[in-house]
Amino acid sequence: MSDLTCCGSPSWGQDTTDLGEASGFDFLLGRCSGCGAYWLNVFCTASSTTGYEQVADDDAHAMLAAAQGSELKKYMKAWSSRHL
């Protein structure tokens, strides 16, 4: 996990979506207010470590779609096992 590094002046935007908890992590999806890149604010519940992971547009759209149904936790477990 890292800081926002997507553009010349990255900053966490105000429009965020809480994606809940999966695999010991809490996820908050947001966008850089500088360039619009998607990022997850990831918080590890075991170690209290927090940071940002950049998310591909396709993954972010799938997360937002899953947030509307019962598949979100399953999707986030699969995503975190591939990326964290």
N, CA, C and O atoms as a Maestro MAE file, in Angstrom:
{
 s_m_m2io_version
 :::
 2.0.0
}

f_m_ct {
 s_m_title
 :::
 protein
 m_atom[336] {
  # First column is atom index #
  i_m_mmod_type
  r_m_x_coord
  r_m_y_coord
  r_m_z_coord
  i_m_residue_number
  s_m_chain_name
  s_m_pdb_residue_name
  s_m_pdb_atom_name
  i_m_atomic_number
  :::
  1 25 0.842 -1.174 0.000 1 A "MET " " N  " 7
  2 3 0.000 0.000 0.000 1 A "MET " " CA " 6
  3 2 0.885 1.234 0.000 1 A "MET " " C  " 6
  4 15 1.990 1.231 0.543 1 A "MET " " O  " 8
  5 25 0.377 2.282 -0.617 2 A "SER " " N  " 7
  6 3 1.190 3.481 -0.763 2 A "SER " " CA " 6
  7 2 0.324 4.731 -0.647 2 A "SER " " C  " 6
  8 15 -0.864 4.661 -0.335 2 A "SER " " O  " 8
  9 25 0.947 5.862 -0.904 3 A "ASP " " N  " 7
  10 3 0.221 7.122 -0.993 3 A "ASP " " CA " 6
  11 2 -0.298 7.283 -2.417 3 A "ASP " " C  " 6
  12 15 0.089 6.532 -3.312 3 A "ASP " " O  " 8
  13 25 -1.163 8.250 -2.620 4 A "LEU " " N  " 7
  14 3 -1.651 8.547 -3.966 4 A "LEU " " CA " 6
  15 2 -0.483 9.032 -4.822 4 A "LEU " " C  " 6
  16 15 0.243 9.944 -4.425 4 A "LEU " " O  " 8
  17 25 -0.304 8.431 -5.981 5 A "THR " " N  " 7
  18 3 0.831 8.774 -6.843 5 A "THR " " CA " 6
  19 2 0.421 8.886 -8.309 5 A "THR " " C  " 6
  20 15 1.254 8.688 -9.194 5 A "THR " " O  " 8
  21 25 -0.815 9.192 -8.576 6 A "CYS " " N  " 7
  22 3 -1.325 9.088 -9.942 6 A "CYS " " CA " 6
  23 2 -1.062 10.301 -10.833 6 A "CYS " " C  " 6
  24 15 -1.028 10.160 -12.055 6 A "CYS " " O  " 8
  25 25 -0.877 11.476 -10.259 7 A "CYS " " N  " 7
  26 3 -0.737 12.660 -11.100 7 A "CYS " " CA " 6
  27 2 0.135 13.695 -10.398 7 A "CYS " " C  " 6
  28 15 0.674 13.438 -9.321 7 A "CYS " " O  " 8
  29 25 0.267 14.847 -11.007 8 A "GLY " " N  " 7
  30 3 1.123 15.893 -10.457 8 A "GLY " " CA " 6
  31 2 0.674 16.435 -9.112 8 A "GLY " " C  " 6
  32 15 1.505 16.844 -8.301 8 A "GLY " " O  " 8
  33 25 -0.627 16.442 -8.866 9 A "SER " " N  " 7
  34 3 -1.112 16.908 -7.566 9 A "SER " " CA " 6
  35 2 -2.279 16.030 -7.098 9 A "SER " " C  " 6
  36 15 -3.430 16.468 -7.083 9 A "SER " " O  " 8
  37 25 -1.967 14.792 -6.719 10 A "PRO " " N  " 7
  38 3 -3.034 13.873 -6.313 10 A "PRO " " CA " 6
  39 2 -3.665 14.276 -4.985 10 A "PRO " " C  " 6
  40 15 -2.982 14.744 -4.074 10 A "PRO " " O  " 8
  41 25 -4.960 14.088 -4.895 11 A "SER " " N  " 7
  42 3 -5.650 14.302 -3.628 11 A "SER " " CA " 6
  43 2 -6.916 13.455 -3.604 11 A "SER " " C  " 6
  44 15 -7.568 13.244 -4.627 11 A "SER " " O  " 8
  45 25 -7.242 12.979 -2.412 12 A "TRP " " N  " 7
  46 3 -8.405 12.120 -2.201 12 A "TRP " " CA " 6
  47 2 -9.661 12.953 -2.381 12 A "TRP " " C  " 6
  48 15 -9.837 13.962 -1.698 12 A "TRP " " O  " 8
  49 25 -10.537 12.545 -3.290 13 A "GLY " " N  " 7
  50 3 -11.776 13.268 -3.550 13 A "GLY " " CA " 6
  51 2 -12.828 13.064 -2.469 13 A "GLY " " C  " 6
  52 15 -12.661 12.230 -1.578 13 A "GLY " " O  " 8
  53 25 -13.888 13.814 -2.550 14 A "GLN " " N  " 7
  54 3 -14.961 13.758 -1.557 14 A "GLN " " CA " 6
  55 2 -15.979 12.663 -1.849 14 A "GLN " " C  " 6
  56 15 -16.663 12.211 -0.931 14 A "GLN " " O  " 8
  57 25 -16.098 12.227 -3.091 15 A "ASP " " N  " 7
  58 3 -17.078 11.216 -3.483 15 A "ASP " " CA " 6
  59 2 -16.483 9.824 -3.262 15 A "ASP " " C  " 6
  60 15 -15.648 9.370 -4.044 15 A "ASP " " O  " 8
  61 25 -16.915 9.152 -2.198 16 A "THR " " N  " 7
  62 3 -16.373 7.832 -1.861 16 A "THR " " CA " 6
  63 2 -17.500 6.828 -1.674 16 A "THR " " C  " 6
  64 15 -18.647 7.196 -1.424 16 A "THR " " O  " 8
  65 25 -17.148 5.539 -1.803 17 A "THR " " N  " 7
  66 3 -18.093 4.447 -1.589 17 A "THR " " CA " 6
  67 2 -17.480 3.464 -0.605 17 A "THR " " C  " 6
  68 15 -16.399 2.928 -0.851 17 A "THR " " O  " 8
  69 25 -18.158 3.228 0.497 18 A "ASP " " N  " 7
  70 3 -17.705 2.259 1.495 18 A "ASP " " CA " 6
  71 2 -17.998 0.862 0.967 18 A "ASP " " C  " 6
  72 15 -19.154 0.503 0.742 18 A "ASP " " O  " 8
  73 25 -16.939 0.072 0.769 19 A "LEU " " N  " 7
  74 3 -17.092 -1.285 0.248 19 A "LEU " " CA " 6
  75 2 -17.036 -2.335 1.348 19 A "LEU " " C  " 6
  76 15 -17.025 -3.532 1.060 19 A "LEU " " O  " 8
  77 25 -17.001 -1.906 2.590 20 A "GLY " " N  " 7
  78 3 -17.068 -2.834 3.705 20 A "GLY " " CA " 6
  79 2 -15.768 -3.570 3.964 20 A "GLY " " C  " 6
  80 15 -14.691 -3.125 3.566 20 A "GLY " " O  " 8
  81 25 -15.888 -4.713 4.644 21 A "GLU " " N  " 7
  82 3 -14.743 -5.501 5.094 21 A "GLU " " CA " 6
  83 2 -14.718 -6.841 4.376 21 A "GLU " " C  " 6
  84 15 -15.758 -7.445 4.114 21 A "GLU " " O  " 8
  85 25 -13.501 -7.295 4.061 22 A "ALA " " N  " 7
  86 3 -13.292 -8.634 3.493 22 A "ALA " " CA " 6
  87 2 -11.848 -9.029 3.744 22 A "ALA " " C  " 6
  88 15 -10.939 -8.221 3.555 22 A "ALA " " O  " 8
  89 25 -11.636 -10.249 4.161 23 A "SER " " N  " 7
  90 3 -10.292 -10.811 4.354 23 A "SER " " CA " 6
  91 2 -9.430 -9.975 5.301 23 A "SER " " C  " 6
  92 15 -8.217 -9.884 5.112 23 A "SER " " O  " 8
  93 25 -10.040 -9.369 6.309 24 A "GLY " " N  " 7
  94 3 -9.280 -8.597 7.289 24 A "GLY " " CA " 6
  95 2 -8.950 -7.177 6.877 24 A "GLY " " C  " 6
  96 15 -8.146 -6.512 7.532 24 A "GLY " " O  " 8
  97 25 -9.560 -6.701 5.796 25 A "PHE " " N  " 7
  98 3 -9.331 -5.343 5.317 25 A "PHE " " CA " 6
  99 2 -10.664 -4.615 5.199 25 A "PHE " " C  " 6
  100 15 -11.680 -5.213 4.846 25 A "PHE " " O  " 8
  101 25 -10.650 -3.319 5.498 26 A "ASP " " N  " 7
  102 3 -11.787 -2.435 5.222 26 A "ASP " " CA " 6
  103 2 -11.432 -1.641 3.976 26 A "ASP " " C  " 6
  104 15 -10.296 -1.195 3.815 26 A "ASP " " O  " 8
  105 25 -12.416 -1.468 3.090 27 A "PHE " " N  " 7
  106 3 -12.175 -0.821 1.800 27 A "PHE " " CA " 6
  107 2 -13.083 0.383 1.604 27 A "PHE " " C  " 6
  108 15 -14.287 0.321 1.856 27 A "PHE " " O  " 8
  109 25 -12.483 1.485 1.148 28 A "LEU " " N  " 7
  110 3 -13.222 2.686 0.793 28 A "LEU " " CA " 6
  111 2 -12.753 3.094 -0.605 28 A "LEU " " C  " 6
  112 15 -11.583 3.424 -0.796 28 A "LEU " " O  " 8
  113 25 -13.661 3.072 -1.576 29 A "LEU " " N  " 7
  114 3 -13.327 3.408 -2.959 29 A "LEU " " CA " 6
  115 2 -13.526 4.894 -3.187 29 A "LEU " " C  " 6
  116 15 -14.560 5.453 -2.822 29 A "LEU " " O  " 8
  117 25 -12.538 5.530 -3.789 30 A "GLY " " N  " 7
  118 3 -12.634 6.950 -4.104 30 A "GLY " " CA " 6
  119 2 -11.874 7.257 -5.382 30 A "GLY " " C  " 6
  120 15 -11.314 6.371 -6.027 30 A "GLY " " O  " 8
  121 25 -11.871 8.525 -5.727 31 A "ARG " " N  " 7
  122 3 -11.169 8.972 -6.930 31 A "ARG " " CA " 6
  123 2 -10.276 10.149 -6.588 31 A "ARG " " C  " 6
  124 15 -10.578 10.940 -5.694 31 A "ARG " " O  " 8
  125 25 -9.188 10.251 -7.304 32 A "CYS " " N  " 7
  126 3 -8.305 11.409 -7.173 32 A "CYS " " CA " 6
  127 2 -9.045 12.623 -7.733 32 A "CYS " " C  " 6
  128 15 -9.567 12.581 -8.847 32 A "CYS " " O  " 8
  129 25 -9.086 13.691 -6.960 33 A "SER " " N  " 7
  130 3 -9.759 14.890 -7.459 33 A "SER " " CA " 6
  131 2 -8.902 15.632 -8.484 33 A "SER " " C  " 6
  132 15 -9.385 16.549 -9.148 33 A "SER " " O  " 8
  133 25 -7.631 15.237 -8.616 34 A "GLY " " N  " 7
  134 3 -6.763 15.841 -9.629 34 A "GLY " " CA " 6
  135 2 -6.964 15.247 -11.011 34 A "GLY " " C  " 6
  136 15 -7.150 15.983 -11.980 34 A "GLY " " O  " 8
  137 25 -6.929 13.899 -11.117 35 A "CYS " " N  " 7
  138 3 -6.988 13.258 -12.432 35 A "CYS " " CA " 6
  139 2 -8.141 12.263 -12.591 35 A "CYS " " C  " 6
  140 15 -8.394 11.787 -13.698 35 A "CYS " " O  " 8
  141 25 -8.837 11.946 -11.507 36 A "GLY " " N  " 7
  142 3 -9.986 11.039 -11.606 36 A "GLY " " CA " 6
  143 2 -9.651 9.568 -11.491 36 A "GLY " " C  " 6
  144 15 -10.538 8.728 -11.646 36 A "GLY " " O  " 8
  145 25 -8.387 9.222 -11.222 37 A "ALA " " N  " 7
  146 3 -8.014 7.816 -11.072 37 A "ALA " " CA " 6
  147 2 -8.714 7.220 -9.853 37 A "ALA " " C  " 6
  148 15 -8.896 7.894 -8.840 37 A "ALA " " O  " 8
  149 25 -9.105 5.953 -9.961 38 A "TYR " " N  " 7
  150 3 -9.729 5.262 -8.839 38 A "TYR " " CA " 6
  151 2 -8.666 4.743 -7.877 38 A "TYR " " C  " 6
  152 15 -7.613 4.258 -8.292 38 A "TYR " " O  " 8
  153 25 -8.965 4.855 -6.573 39 A "TRP " " N  " 7
  154 3 -8.098 4.354 -5.519 39 A "TRP " " CA " 6
  155 2 -8.942 3.700 -4.444 39 A "TRP " " C  " 6
  156 15 -10.086 4.090 -4.211 39 A "TRP " " O  " 8
  157 25 -8.368 2.705 -3.796 40 A "LEU " " N  " 7
  158 3 -8.965 2.139 -2.592 40 A "LEU " " CA " 6
  159 2 -8.163 2.620 -1.404 40 A "LEU " " C  " 6
  160 15 -6.938 2.504 -1.394 40 A "LEU " " O  " 8
  161 25 -8.835 3.159 -0.405 41 A "ASN " " N  " 7
  162 3 -8.218 3.398 0.883 41 A "ASN " " CA " 6
  163 2 -8.406 2.075 1.626 41 A "ASN " " C  " 6
  164 15 -9.533 1.680 1.925 41 A "ASN " " O  " 8
  165 25 -7.309 1.401 1.918 42 A "VAL " " N  " 7
  166 3 -7.338 0.064 2.517 42 A "VAL " " CA " 6
  167 2 -6.833 0.156 3.953 42 A "VAL " " C  " 6
  168 15 -5.764 0.707 4.216 42 A "VAL " " O  " 8
  169 25 -7.617 -0.390 4.871 43 A "PHE " " N  " 7
  170 3 -7.251 -0.415 6.279 43 A "PHE " " CA " 6
  171 2 -7.186 -1.860 6.738 43 A "PHE " " C  " 6
  172 15 -8.180 -2.582 6.660 43 A "PHE " " O  " 8
  173 25 -6.009 -2.297 7.223 44 A "CYS " " N  " 7
  174 3 -5.834 -3.650 7.736 44 A "CYS " " CA " 6
  175 2 -6.297 -3.680 9.188 44 A "CYS " " C  " 6
  176 15 -5.726 -2.998 10.039 44 A "CYS " " O  " 8
  177 25 -7.328 -4.466 9.468 45 A "THR " " N  " 7
  178 3 -7.892 -4.487 10.819 45 A "THR " " CA " 6
  179 2 -6.955 -5.150 11.825 45 A "THR " " C  " 6
  180 15 -7.032 -4.841 13.014 45 A "THR " " O  " 8
  181 25 -6.090 -6.034 11.396 46 A "ALA " " N  " 7
  182 3 -5.178 -6.730 12.316 46 A "ALA " " CA " 6
  183 2 -4.012 -5.850 12.754 46 A "ALA " " C  " 6
  184 15 -3.605 -5.895 13.915 46 A "ALA " " O  " 8
  185 25 -3.474 -5.054 11.840 47 A "SER " " N  " 7
  186 3 -2.271 -4.272 12.157 47 A "SER " " CA " 6
  187 2 -2.527 -2.768 12.244 47 A "SER " " C  " 6
  188 15 -1.622 -2.016 12.607 47 A "SER " " O  " 8
  189 25 -3.710 -2.323 11.927 48 A "SER " " N  " 7
  190 3 -4.056 -0.896 11.872 48 A "SER " " CA " 6
  191 2 -3.255 -0.137 10.820 48 A "SER " " C  " 6
  192 15 -3.144 1.087 10.892 48 A "SER " " O  " 8
  193 25 -2.702 -0.846 9.853 49 A "THR " " N  " 7
  194 3 -1.977 -0.228 8.744 49 A "THR " " CA " 6
  195 2 -2.991 0.266 7.723 49 A "THR " " C  " 6
  196 15 -3.970 -0.419 7.426 49 A "THR " " O  " 8
  197 25 -2.755 1.442 7.196 50 A "THR " " N  " 7
  198 3 -3.639 1.978 6.174 50 A "THR " " CA " 6
  199 2 -2.809 2.514 5.020 50 A "THR " " C  " 6
  200 15 -1.658 2.908 5.205 50 A "THR " " O  " 8
  201 25 -3.389 2.529 3.841 51 A "GLY " " N  " 7
  202 3 -2.713 3.045 2.664 51 A "GLY " " CA " 6
  203 2 -3.656 3.010 1.479 51 A "GLY " " C  " 6
  204 15 -4.832 2.675 1.615 51 A "GLY " " O  " 8
  205 25 -3.133 3.358 0.327 52 A "TYR " " N  " 7
  206 3 -3.931 3.429 -0.889 52 A "TYR " " CA " 6
  207 2 -3.417 2.438 -1.919 52 A "TYR " " C  " 6
  208 15 -2.212 2.222 -2.049 52 A "TYR " " O  " 8
  209 25 -4.343 1.844 -2.644 53 A "GLU " " N  " 7
  210 3 -4.030 0.965 -3.767 53 A "GLU " " CA " 6
  211 2 -4.775 1.496 -4.972 53 A "GLU " " C  " 6
  212 15 -5.993 1.664 -4.926 53 A "GLU " " O  " 8
  213 25 -4.049 1.764 -6.061 54 A "GLN " " N  " 7
  214 3 -4.723 2.225 -7.268 54 A "GLN " " CA " 6
  215 2 -5.519 1.072 -7.863 54 A "GLN " " C  " 6
  216 15 -5.087 -0.080 -7.826 54 A "GLN " " O  " 8
  217 25 -6.670 1.392 -8.403 55 A "VAL " " N  " 7
  218 3 -7.597 0.387 -8.929 55 A "VAL " " CA " 6
  219 2 -7.866 0.693 -10.398 55 A "VAL " " C  " 6
  220 15 -8.144 1.836 -10.760 55 A "VAL " " O  " 8
  221 25 -7.782 -0.334 -11.239 56 A "ALA " " N  " 7
  222 3 -8.105 -0.182 -12.657 56 A "ALA " " CA " 6
  223 2 -9.575 0.212 -12.808 56 A "ALA " " C  " 6
  224 15 -10.415 -0.180 -11.998 56 A "ALA " " O  " 8
  225 25 -9.875 0.979 -13.837 57 A "ASP " " N  " 7
  226 3 -11.253 1.427 -14.058 57 A "ASP " " CA " 6
  227 2 -12.226 0.251 -14.103 57 A "ASP " " C  " 6
  228 15 -13.302 0.318 -13.509 57 A "ASP " " O  " 8
  229 25 -11.858 -0.830 -14.805 58 A "ASP " " N  " 7
  230 3 -12.744 -1.997 -14.903 58 A "ASP " " CA " 6
  231 2 -13.023 -2.594 -13.531 58 A "ASP " " C  " 6
  232 15 -14.161 -2.957 -13.236 58 A "ASP " " O  " 8
  233 25 -11.998 -2.701 -12.687 59 A "ASP " " N  " 7
  234 3 -12.189 -3.223 -11.333 59 A "ASP " " CA " 6
  235 2 -13.074 -2.288 -10.506 59 A "ASP " " C  " 6
  236 15 -13.957 -2.748 -9.782 59 A "ASP " " O  " 8
  237 25 -12.842 -0.990 -10.610 60 A "ALA " " N  " 7
  238 3 -13.649 -0.025 -9.849 60 A "ALA " " CA " 6
  239 2 -15.113 -0.108 -10.260 60 A "ALA " " C  " 6
  240 15 -16.000 -0.063 -9.408 60 A "ALA " " O  " 8
  241 25 -15.369 -0.228 -11.556 61 A "HIS " " N  " 7
  242 3 -16.756 -0.328 -12.026 61 A "HIS " " CA " 6
  243 2 -17.391 -1.626 -11.536 61 A "HIS " " C  " 6
  244 15 -18.569 -1.642 -11.178 61 A "HIS " " O  " 8
  245 25 -16.622 -2.714 -11.517 62 A "ALA " " N  " 7
  246 3 -17.142 -3.989 -11.002 62 A "ALA " " CA " 6
  247 2 -17.423 -3.886 -9.500 62 A "ALA " " C  " 6
  248 15 -18.418 -4.431 -9.023 62 A "ALA " " O  " 8
  249 25 -16.562 -3.195 -8.755 63 A "MET " " N  " 7
  250 3 -16.788 -2.998 -7.314 63 A "MET " " CA " 6
  251 2 -18.058 -2.196 -7.078 63 A "MET " " C  " 6
  252 15 -18.856 -2.537 -6.205 63 A "MET " " O  " 8
  253 25 -18.249 -1.136 -7.849 64 A "LEU " " N  " 7
  254 3 -19.439 -0.308 -7.697 64 A "LEU " " CA " 6
  255 2 -20.698 -1.088 -8.049 64 A "LEU " " C  " 6
  256 15 -21.727 -0.941 -7.389 64 A "LEU " " O  " 8
  257 25 -20.621 -1.916 -9.085 65 A "ALA " " N  " 7
  258 3 -21.775 -2.751 -9.450 65 A "ALA " " CA " 6
  259 2 -22.055 -3.785 -8.363 65 A "ALA " " C  " 6
  260 15 -23.210 -4.029 -8.017 65 A "ALA " " O  " 8
  261 25 -21.002 -4.389 -7.828 66 A "ALA " " N  " 7
  262 3 -21.166 -5.400 -6.776 66 A "ALA " " CA " 6
  263 2 -21.696 -4.776 -5.492 66 A "ALA " " C  " 6
  264 15 -22.373 -5.448 -4.714 66 A "ALA " " O  " 8
  265 25 -21.398 -3.499 -5.260 67 A "ALA " " N  " 7
  266 3 -21.861 -2.817 -4.052 67 A "ALA " " CA " 6
  267 2 -23.383 -2.738 -4.005 67 A "ALA " " C  " 6
  268 15 -23.961 -2.530 -2.938 67 A "ALA " " O  " 8
  269 25 -24.028 -2.901 -5.146 68 A "GLN " " N  " 7
  270 3 -25.480 -2.845 -5.209 68 A "GLN " " CA " 6
  271 2 -26.137 -4.192 -4.890 68 A "GLN " " C  " 6
  272 15 -27.360 -4.272 -4.776 68 A "GLN " " O  " 8
  273 25 -25.327 -5.254 -4.744 69 A "GLY " " N  " 7
  274 3 -25.903 -6.577 -4.518 69 A "GLY " " CA " 6
  275 2 -25.194 -7.336 -3.420 69 A "GLY " " C  " 6
  276 15 -24.463 -6.761 -2.614 69 A "GLY " " O  " 8
  277 25 -25.421 -8.625 -3.401 70 A "SER " " N  " 7
  278 3 -24.891 -9.472 -2.329 70 A "SER " " CA " 6
  279 2 -23.512 -10.063 -2.649 70 A "SER " " C  " 6
  280 15 -22.968 -10.799 -1.826 70 A "SER " " O  " 8
  281 25 -22.945 -9.770 -3.793 71 A "GLU " " N  " 7
  282 3 -21.673 -10.352 -4.215 71 A "GLU " " CA " 6
  283 2 -20.458 -9.520 -3.826 71 A "GLU " " C  " 6
  284 15 -19.331 -9.911 -4.133 71 A "GLU " " O  " 8
  285 25 -20.651 -8.393 -3.165 72 A "LEU " " N  " 7
  286 3 -19.539 -7.477 -2.892 72 A "LEU " " CA " 6
  287 2 -18.439 -8.126 -2.060 72 A "LEU " " C  " 6
  288 15 -17.265 -8.032 -2.419 72 A "LEU " " O  " 8
  289 25 -18.789 -8.779 -0.963 73 A "LYS " " N  " 7
  290 3 -17.772 -9.368 -0.087 73 A "LYS " " CA " 6
  291 2 -16.957 -10.424 -0.850 73 A "LYS " " C  " 6
  292 15 -15.734 -10.476 -0.717 73 A "LYS " " O  " 8
  293 25 -17.620 -11.249 -1.633 74 A "LYS " " N  " 7
  294 3 -16.934 -12.268 -2.440 74 A "LYS " " CA " 6
  295 2 -15.980 -11.611 -3.437 74 A "LYS " " C  " 6
  296 15 -14.843 -12.055 -3.594 74 A "LYS " " O  " 8
  297 25 -16.440 -10.560 -4.108 75 A "TYR " " N  " 7
  298 3 -15.602 -9.859 -5.074 75 A "TYR " " CA " 6
  299 2 -14.392 -9.248 -4.392 75 A "TYR " " C  " 6
  300 15 -13.276 -9.361 -4.900 75 A "TYR " " O  " 8
  301 25 -14.594 -8.598 -3.240 76 A "MET " " N  " 7
  302 3 -13.493 -7.937 -2.548 76 A "MET " " CA " 6
  303 2 -12.485 -8.953 -2.004 76 A "MET " " C  " 6
  304 15 -11.286 -8.675 -1.989 76 A "MET " " O  " 8
  305 25 -12.948 -10.124 -1.558 77 A "LYS " " N  " 7
  306 3 -12.014 -11.173 -1.129 77 A "LYS " " CA " 6
  307 2 -11.131 -11.602 -2.297 77 A "LYS " " C  " 6
  308 15 -9.917 -11.737 -2.146 77 A "LYS " " O  " 8
  309 25 -11.737 -11.813 -3.447 78 A "ALA " " N  " 7
  310 3 -10.968 -12.222 -4.632 78 A "ALA " " CA " 6
  311 2 -10.005 -11.122 -5.055 78 A "ALA " " C  " 6
  312 15 -8.849 -11.405 -5.372 78 A "ALA " " O  " 8
  313 25 -10.464 -9.863 -5.064 79 A "TRP " " N  " 7
  314 3 -9.598 -8.757 -5.462 79 A "TRP " " CA " 6
  315 2 -8.415 -8.635 -4.506 79 A "TRP " " C  " 6
  316 15 -7.276 -8.479 -4.945 79 A "TRP " " O  " 8
  317 25 -8.679 -8.705 -3.206 80 A "SER " " N  " 7
  318 3 -7.590 -8.532 -2.234 80 A "SER " " CA " 6
  319 2 -6.576 -9.667 -2.296 80 A "SER " " C  " 6
  320 15 -5.387 -9.445 -2.063 80 A "SER " " O  " 8
  321 25 -7.026 -10.873 -2.605 81 A "SER " " N  " 7
  322 3 -6.072 -11.984 -2.714 81 A "SER " " CA " 6
  323 2 -5.148 -11.816 -3.931 81 A "SER " " C  " 6
  324 15 -4.026 -12.322 -3.928 81 A "SER " " O  " 8
  325 25 -5.608 -11.120 -4.952 82 A "ARG " " N  " 7
  326 3 -4.778 -10.870 -6.134 82 A "ARG " " CA " 6
  327 2 -3.883 -9.648 -5.986 82 A "ARG " " C  " 6
  328 15 -2.813 -9.601 -6.594 82 A "ARG " " O  " 8
  329 25 -4.291 -8.653 -5.193 83 A "HIS " " N  " 7
  330 3 -3.602 -7.357 -5.191 83 A "HIS " " CA " 6
  331 2 -2.920 -6.962 -3.892 83 A "HIS " " C  " 6
  332 15 -2.076 -6.065 -3.897 83 A "HIS " " O  " 8
  333 25 -3.259 -7.601 -2.781 84 A "LEU " " N  " 7
  334 3 -2.665 -7.174 -1.518 84 A "LEU " " CA " 6
  335 2 -1.727 -8.234 -0.959 84 A "LEU " " C  " 6
  336 15 -1.138 -8.039 0.104 84 A "LEU " " O  " 8
  :::
 }
 m_bond[335] {
  # First column is bond index #
  i_m_from
  i_m_to
  i_m_order
  :::
  1 1 2 1
  2 2 3 1
  3 3 4 2
  4 3 5 1
  5 5 6 1
  6 6 7 1
  7 7 8 2
  8 7 9 1
  9 9 10 1
  10 10 11 1
  11 11 12 2
  12 11 13 1
  13 13 14 1
  14 14 15 1
  15 15 16 2
  16 15 17 1
  17 17 18 1
  18 18 19 1
  19 19 20 2
  20 19 21 1
  21 21 22 1
  22 22 23 1
  23 23 24 2
  24 23 25 1
  25 25 26 1
  26 26 27 1
  27 27 28 2
  28 27 29 1
  29 29 30 1
  30 30 31 1
  31 31 32 2
  32 31 33 1
  33 33 34 1
  34 34 35 1
  35 35 36 2
  36 35 37 1
  37 37 38 1
  38 38 39 1
  39 39 40 2
  40 39 41 1
  41 41 42 1
  42 42 43 1
  43 43 44 2
  44 43 45 1
  45 45 46 1
  46 46 47 1
  47 47 48 2
  48 47 49 1
  49 49 50 1
  50 50 51 1
  51 51 52 2
  52 51 53 1
  53 53 54 1
  54 54 55 1
  55 55 56 2
  56 55 57 1
  57 57 58 1
  58 58 59 1
  59 59 60 2
  60 59 61 1
  61 61 62 1
  62 62 63 1
  63 63 64 2
  64 63 65 1
  65 65 66 1
  66 66 67 1
  67 67 68 2
  68 67 69 1
  69 69 70 1
  70 70 71 1
  71 71 72 2
  72 71 73 1
  73 73 74 1
  74 74 75 1
  75 75 76 2
  76 75 77 1
  77 77 78 1
  78 78 79 1
  79 79 80 2
  80 79 81 1
  81 81 82 1
  82 82 83 1
  83 83 84 2
  84 83 85 1
  85 85 86 1
  86 86 87 1
  87 87 88 2
  88 87 89 1
  89 89 90 1
  90 90 91 1
  91 91 92 2
  92 91 93 1
  93 93 94 1
  94 94 95 1
  95 95 96 2
  96 95 97 1
  97 97 98 1
  98 98 99 1
  99 99 100 2
  100 99 101 1
  101 101 102 1
  102 102 103 1
  103 103 104 2
  104 103 105 1
  105 105 106 1
  106 106 107 1
  107 107 108 2
  108 107 109 1
  109 109 110 1
  110 110 111 1
  111 111 112 2
  112 111 113 1
  113 113 114 1
  114 114 115 1
  115 115 116 2
  116 115 117 1
  117 117 118 1
  118 118 119 1
  119 119 120 2
  120 119 121 1
  121 121 122 1
  122 122 123 1
  123 123 124 2
  124 123 125 1
  125 125 126 1
  126 126 127 1
  127 127 128 2
  128 127 129 1
  129 129 130 1
  130 130 131 1
  131 131 132 2
  132 131 133 1
  133 133 134 1
  134 134 135 1
  135 135 136 2
  136 135 137 1
  137 137 138 1
  138 138 139 1
  139 139 140 2
  140 139 141 1
  141 141 142 1
  142 142 143 1
  143 143 144 2
  144 143 145 1
  145 145 146 1
  146 146 147 1
  147 147 148 2
  148 147 149 1
  149 149 150 1
  150 150 151 1
  151 151 152 2
  152 151 153 1
  153 153 154 1
  154 154 155 1
  155 155 156 2
  156 155 157 1
  157 157 158 1
  158 158 159 1
  159 159 160 2
  160 159 161 1
  161 161 162 1
  162 162 163 1
  163 163 164 2
  164 163 165 1
  165 165 166 1
  166 166 167 1
  167 167 168 2
  168 167 169 1
  169 169 170 1
  170 170 171 1
  171 171 172 2
  172 171 173 1
  173 173 174 1
  174 174 175 1
  175 175 176 2
  176 175 177 1
  177 177 178 1
  178 178 179 1
  179 179 180 2
  180 179 181 1
  181 181 182 1
  182 182 183 1
  183 183 184 2
  184 183 185 1
  185 185 186 1
  186 186 187 1
  187 187 188 2
  188 187 189 1
  189 189 190 1
  190 190 191 1
  191 191 192 2
  192 191 193 1
  193 193 194 1
  194 194 195 1
  195 195 196 2
  196 195 197 1
  197 197 198 1
  198 198 199 1
  199 199 200 2
  200 199 201 1
  201 201 202 1
  202 202 203 1
  203 203 204 2
  204 203 205 1
  205 205 206 1
  206 206 207 1
  207 207 208 2
  208 207 209 1
  209 209 210 1
  210 210 211 1
  211 211 212 2
  212 211 213 1
  213 213 214 1
  214 214 215 1
  215 215 216 2
  216 215 217 1
  217 217 218 1
  218 218 219 1
  219 219 220 2
  220 219 221 1
  221 221 222 1
  222 222 223 1
  223 223 224 2
  224 223 225 1
  225 225 226 1
  226 226 227 1
  227 227 228 2
  228 227 229 1
  229 229 230 1
  230 230 231 1
  231 231 232 2
  232 231 233 1
  233 233 234 1
  234 234 235 1
  235 235 236 2
  236 235 237 1
  237 237 238 1
  238 238 239 1
  239 239 240 2
  240 239 241 1
  241 241 242 1
  242 242 243 1
  243 243 244 2
  244 243 245 1
  245 245 246 1
  246 246 247 1
  247 247 248 2
  248 247 249 1
  249 249 250 1
  250 250 251 1
  251 251 252 2
  252 251 253 1
  253 253 254 1
  254 254 255 1
  255 255 256 2
  256 255 257 1
  257 257 258 1
  258 258 259 1
  259 259 260 2
  260 259 261 1
  261 261 262 1
  262 262 263 1
  263 263 264 2
  264 263 265 1
  265 265 266 1
  266 266 267 1
  267 267 268 2
  268 267 269 1
  269 269 270 1
  270 270 271 1
  271 271 272 2
  272 271 273 1
  273 273 274 1
  274 274 275 1
  275 275 276 2
  276 275 277 1
  277 277 278 1
  278 278 279 1
  279 279 280 2
  280 279 281 1
  281 281 282 1
  282 282 283 1
  283 283 284 2
  284 283 285 1
  285 285 286 1
  286 286 287 1
  287 287 288 2
  288 287 289 1
  289 289 290 1
  290 290 291 1
  291 291 292 2
  292 291 293 1
  293 293 294 1
  294 294 295 1
  295 295 296 2
  296 295 297 1
  297 297 298 1
  298 298 299 1
  299 299 300 2
  300 299 301 1
  301 301 302 1
  302 302 303 1
  303 303 304 2
  304 303 305 1
  305 305 306 1
  306 306 307 1
  307 307 308 2
  308 307 309 1
  309 309 310 1
  310 310 311 1
  311 311 312 2
  312 311 313 1
  313 313 314 1
  314 314 315 1
  315 315 316 2
  316 315 317 1
  317 317 318 1
  318 318 319 1
  319 319 320 2
  320 319 321 1
  321 321 322 1
  322 322 323 1
  323 323 324 2
  324 323 325 1
  325 325 326 1
  326 326 327 1
  327 327 328 2
  328 327 329 1
  329 329 330 1
  330 330 331 1
  331 331 332 2
  332 331 333 1
  333 333 334 1
  334 334 335 1
  335 335 336 2
  :::
 }
}
